Amino acid sequence: MIKNYTIELETQPHELIIDITDKVKSYLDGVKNGQVTIYSTHTTMGVKVLESEALLLTDIKNFLYKLAPKDGIYYHNEVQKRQVPDNERLNAHSHLWSFVINVSETIPIINGELMLGKWQKIVLVECDPGRKRTYLIQVIGE
């Protein structure tokens, strides 16, 4: 059996990490053994399995801002040199952040349970916040 789901959500400004673990679990549809893949359809939003602890999430956010600050100087932000709409976002930092974040994660399902560790959560990492987003969940199994 293969089932595909398209999920839409509206992210909020300054919302970086969104826990979707329970949402993913709700789509397992009684699969006893198999796998689930979560896939972002955006170049500035990723999917990670990580520990969702408040101080660690702050560390992750700080790491990303140090890696590629929003106010950095980037060629991608030189919109006058590109053929883009007038309202093009200056979001080179978002693309750089997503460069180090997976676009998908696959988690085994065994005996009807996601094989996540005790502290592991499935999260979306919103690198360019405050917009409508889509991600896919594909469940494969028996």
C-alpha positions as CSV (number, residue, x, y, z in Angstrom):
1,M,0.0,0.0,0.0
2,I,1.2,3.5,-0.8
3,K,-0.8,6.6,0.4
4,N,0.1,10.2,-0.4
5,Y,-1.1,13.2,1.5
6,T,-0.6,16.9,0.7
7,I,-0.6,19.1,3.8
8,E,-1.0,22.9,3.7
9,L,-0.2,25.3,6.6
10,E,0.4,29.0,7.1
11,T,3.6,29.7,8.9
12,Q,3.9,32.7,11.2
13,P,6.7,35.4,11.2
14,H,9.6,34.3,13.4
15,E,8.4,30.7,13.5
16,L,11.4,28.6,12.7
17,I,10.8,25.1,13.9
18,I,7.3,23.5,13.7
19,D,6.7,20.1,15.4
20,I,4.6,17.9,13.1
21,T,5.2,14.6,14.8
22,D,1.6,14.1,15.9
23,K,0.3,15.2,12.5
24,V,2.6,12.6,10.8
25,K,1.4,9.8,13.2
26,S,-2.2,10.6,12.3
27,Y,-1.6,9.6,8.7
28,L,-0.1,6.1,9.4
29,D,-3.5,4.6,8.6
30,G,-3.0,1.4,10.5
31,V,0.2,0.5,8.7
32,K,2.0,-2.2,10.7
33,N,5.3,-2.3,9.0
34,G,6.7,0.1,6.4
35,Q,8.0,3.7,6.3
36,V,6.8,7.3,6.1
37,T,8.5,10.0,4.1
38,I,7.9,13.7,4.8
39,Y,8.9,16.0,2.0
40,S,9.0,19.8,1.7
41,T,8.0,21.2,-1.7
42,H,9.9,24.4,-1.0
43,T,13.5,25.5,-1.5
44,T,13.4,27.5,1.8
45,M,11.7,25.0,4.1
46,G,13.2,21.7,5.3
47,V,12.4,18.6,7.3
48,K,14.5,17.3,10.2
49,V,14.3,14.7,12.9
50,L,15.8,16.4,16.0
51,E,15.3,16.9,19.8
52,S,12.6,19.5,20.3
53,E,13.9,21.0,23.5
54,A,13.5,24.8,24.0
55,L,17.1,25.7,24.7
56,L,18.4,23.5,21.9
57,L,15.9,25.1,19.5
58,T,17.4,28.5,20.5
59,D,20.9,27.1,19.8
60,I,19.8,25.9,16.4
61,K,18.3,29.3,15.6
62,N,21.4,31.1,16.7
63,F,23.6,28.7,14.7
64,L,21.6,29.4,11.5
65,Y,21.8,33.2,12.1
66,K,25.6,32.9,12.6
67,L,25.9,30.7,9.5
68,A,24.0,33.2,7.2
69,P,22.8,36.4,8.9
70,K,19.6,38.0,7.4
71,D,21.5,41.2,6.9
72,G,24.4,39.6,5.1
73,I,25.5,40.7,1.7
74,Y,24.4,38.1,-0.9
75,Y,24.4,38.0,-4.7
76,H,20.9,36.4,-4.7
77,N,19.5,39.5,-3.1
78,E,20.7,41.7,-6.0
79,V,17.2,41.4,-7.5
80,Q,17.9,44.2,-10.0
81,K,20.3,41.7,-11.7
82,R,17.7,39.0,-11.9
83,Q,14.4,38.6,-13.7
84,V,12.0,38.4,-10.8
85,P,8.7,39.9,-9.7
86,D,8.8,43.4,-8.2
87,N,7.9,42.0,-4.8
88,E,10.7,39.4,-4.7
89,R,11.9,38.6,-1.2
90,L,15.4,39.3,-0.2
91,N,15.9,35.8,1.2
92,A,19.4,34.6,0.2
93,H,19.9,33.7,3.9
94,S,16.8,31.5,3.8
95,H,18.3,29.5,0.8
96,L,21.6,29.2,2.6
97,W,19.9,27.9,5.7
98,S,17.9,25.3,3.8
99,F,21.1,24.3,2.0
100,V,22.2,22.6,5.3
101,I,18.7,21.2,6.1
102,N,17.2,18.1,4.5
103,V,14.3,18.5,2.2
104,S,12.9,15.2,3.4
105,E,13.1,12.5,6.1
106,T,12.1,8.9,6.0
107,I,11.2,7.1,9.3
108,P,10.6,3.3,9.6
109,I,7.2,2.1,10.9
110,I,7.5,-1.1,12.9
111,N,4.6,-2.8,14.7
112,G,2.5,0.3,13.9
113,E,4.9,2.7,15.6
114,L,7.2,5.4,14.2
115,M,10.7,4.3,15.1
116,L,11.7,7.6,16.7
117,G,14.0,7.7,19.6
118,K,12.8,8.9,23.0
119,W,13.6,12.6,22.4
120,Q,13.2,12.6,18.6
121,K,10.5,14.8,16.9
122,I,9.8,15.4,13.2
123,V,9.9,19.1,12.5
124,L,9.6,21.5,9.6
125,V,12.3,24.1,9.5
126,E,10.8,27.3,8.1
127,C,13.7,29.4,6.7
128,D,11.6,32.1,5.1
129,P,8.7,32.6,7.6
130,G,5.3,34.0,7.3
131,R,3.7,32.3,4.2
132,K,1.6,29.5,2.9
133,R,3.5,26.2,2.8
134,T,2.9,22.7,1.5
135,Y,4.6,19.4,2.5
136,L,3.9,15.9,1.5
137,I,3.5,12.7,3.6
138,Q,3.9,9.4,1.9
139,V,3.2,6.2,3.8
140,I,4.4,2.9,2.4
141,G,3.7,-0.4,4.1
142,E,1.4,-3.2,5.0
